[in-house]
Amino acid sequence: MALKGSTSITQTAGAITAGTSTTLTGGSVDVGLTSNDFKGAVAASGSSIKIGDSNALVLGAVSTAGSLTLNSNGALTQTAALS
């Protein structure tokens, strides 16, 4: 699944359930609710990034000039570079 916003991606309620990989790109990326269930690696790029997962969270490549906030109800692993 790929989500791309020209200014921001903001989740206000509900849950995102994604398959084997997810790419999030925007000015500010906020999908920080722990009701989300990302099944594979999550890659993200933005001025600030918040990612939440109801289980384990696997990070792919992440690039941000600002803050990075991660919420996981399981293990947190990294498979690519953070910058």
C-alpha positions in Angstrom: 0.0 0.0 0.0 1.3 3.5 -0.8 -0.1 6.7 0.7 1.2 10.0 -0.7 0.2 13.5 0.4 1.5 16.8 -1.1 1.3 18.5 2.3 0.4 15.9 5.0 -1.1 12.5 5.8 -3.2 12.6 8.9 -5.2 9.8 10.5 -7.9 10.9 12.9 -9.7 7.6 13.6 -10.1 4.0 12.6 -7.4 1.6 11.6 -5.2 1.0 8.7 -4.6 -2.7 7.8 -1.9 -3.1 5.1 -0.3 -6.1 3.4 3.3 -7.0 2.8 4.8 -3.4 2.6 3.6 0.1 3.1 5.1 3.4 1.9 4.1 6.7 3.4 5.2 10.0 1.8 4.1 13.5 2.8 5.1 16.8 4.4 4.0 15.5 7.8 3.0 11.8 8.2 0.7 11.0 11.2 -0.6 7.4 11.3 0.2 7.0 14.9 -2.9 5.2 16.2 -2.1 1.8 17.7 -5.2 0.4 16.1 -3.3 0.1 12.8 -2.0 -3.3 11.7 0.9 -3.1 9.3 1.8 -6.6 8.2 5.1 -5.9 6.6 7.8 -3.2 6.6 6.7 0.4 6.7 8.8 3.0 4.8 8.2 6.7 5.4 9.4 10.1 4.3 8.3 13.4 5.7 9.0 16.5 7.7 7.8 14.7 10.9 6.6 11.1 11.2 4.3 9.2 13.6 3.6 5.5 13.1 1.5 3.2 15.3 0.9 -0.5 15.2 -1.3 -2.9 17.2 1.3 -5.6 17.0 5.0 -5.7 16.1 6.2 -2.8 13.9 8.8 -3.3 11.2 10.5 -0.2 9.8 11.8 0.0 6.3 13.7 3.1 5.1 12.7 6.2 7.1 13.7 9.7 6.3 12.7 12.8 8.3 14.2 16.2 9.1 12.0 16.4 12.2 10.7 14.1 14.8 10.1 10.4 14.6 7.5 8.9 17.0 6.8 5.1 17.0 4.1 3.3 19.0 4.0 -0.4 19.0 2.2 -3.1 21.1 4.9 -5.6 20.1 8.6 -5.7 19.0 10.1 -2.9 17.0 12.6 -3.9 14.3 14.4 -2.0 11.6 15.3 -3.4 8.2 16.7 -0.3 6.4 18.5 3.0 7.2 17.0 5.8 9.3 18.0 9.3 8.1 
